[in-house]
Amino acid sequence: MSEGRRKKSGSWWRVLVSTLCIVLSAAALVGALATRYIARNVLDTNGYLAIVGPLPDNPQVAAALAQFTTEKIFDAAGTQKAIKDFLPPRLGALASPLDDTLRKKFTQTAQTFIQSDAFSAIWTTANKTMQKSLLRLAESREGQGKLAAIGSLDLSRLPAGVRERFGNSGLLSGQGQDKLSTIQINLHQRVERLRTTVRAVKAGAYALPFVAIALLAAAVAVAYNRRRVLLAAGTALLLLGTALLLAFKIASGNLLGEISNAAYRSAAQVVYEAFYSDLRQRIVIAMVLAGLLIILTILAGPYGWAKRLRDSLGLSKLRQTKPHSWALAIRALAAKAEPWLDLAGLALTIIWLLALPALTPATLIVILSILLSFASLVHIVARPSPAGIS
């Protein structure tokens, strides 16, 4: 058997390991995108308010809130019955059209108030209070917070403000109705799940980016043909991004399709887009970077047209420059010192671990990922791709 065939027959484990690393790296990247998005836009108060704060300025959201307020107040007040009792008996048939007219005018007044600066302060304060309360609950210790495990988006000042603008009609008065606009989220049975989820999100946002980079570096380092591995990694990331975008479209269609009320569905679409746009932008950026990686990898390939293109761009002349000579010298030096560099990286990792006052699983994963990335980069620099060795 020739030397080339022996090398190829012995490379099956490299293909297996590098493929596994690419798959795990893609999964870690997806997890990193999701957890960092949640940590930035949900768990962070400023990020959360940056998304929900401008929502009432949107006509669809304002219309939905106005309809919600109108339904709550009119259902509770029994306006039609009050109008009928107020009118003479012979005019009782006018109660229904007067009720409809009153509802429409009240809804218009509510929408105008919702898009005002006064309600903007109410909305921001209510959302900030709710977000901070849920975050405190999630960060509380085990056994705490179960009795107060209710997050409230308190908009009770909304009906009062609308009634004031409407003229404080006697038909709509009554302080007890204000509480009807308080949206409560009861987490009494889900406190532990909330704590676990928040801890997992924070740990993932911290550790998963390092894991994705480390696994990709390991895939390149162990691969028999590094150029093909980079091409496979870019292709996998591009396909994964496409699959995620399609999955979000299907999921949003199913969720929004369950909302029968047209006004509420339009508002939900606006809210969904407000939260999803940042994540979609990050996915698209990752897909663009994957496309650039594919293009550069193909241009660096052994194809005739690629070589001619590199020659026409003058890239082949870079081999005659001093930086290329320095790179070769660094590779030769790294090849000689590779065992010592790996040993130094391991020693620094142990010292780092011992110097930490406390060690969490996420921190341990980050440190080990940095060690794996360092060892992989040293191996990539010190040794050429096995496929390129004659």
Secondary structure, 3 states (H helix, E strand, C coil): CCHHHHHHHCCHHHHHHHHHHHHHHHHHHHHHHHHHHHHHHHHCHHHHHHHHCCHHHCHHHHHHHHHHHHHHHHHHHCHHHHHHHHCCHHHHHHHHHHHHHHHHHHHHHHHHHHCCHHHHHHHHHHHHHHHHHHHHHHHCCCCCCCCCCEEEEECCHHHHHHHHHHCCCHHHCCHHHHHHHEEEEECCCCHHHHHHHHHHHHHHHHHHHHHHHHHHHHHHHHCCCHHHHHHHHHHHHHHHHHHHHHHHHHHHHHHHHCCCCHHHHHHHHHHHHHHHHHHHHHHHHHHHHHHHHHHHHHHCCCCHHHHHHHHHCCHHHHHHCHHHHHHHHHHHHHHHHHHHHHHHHHHHHHHHHHHCCCCCHHHHHHHHHHHHHHHHHHHHHHCCCHHHCC
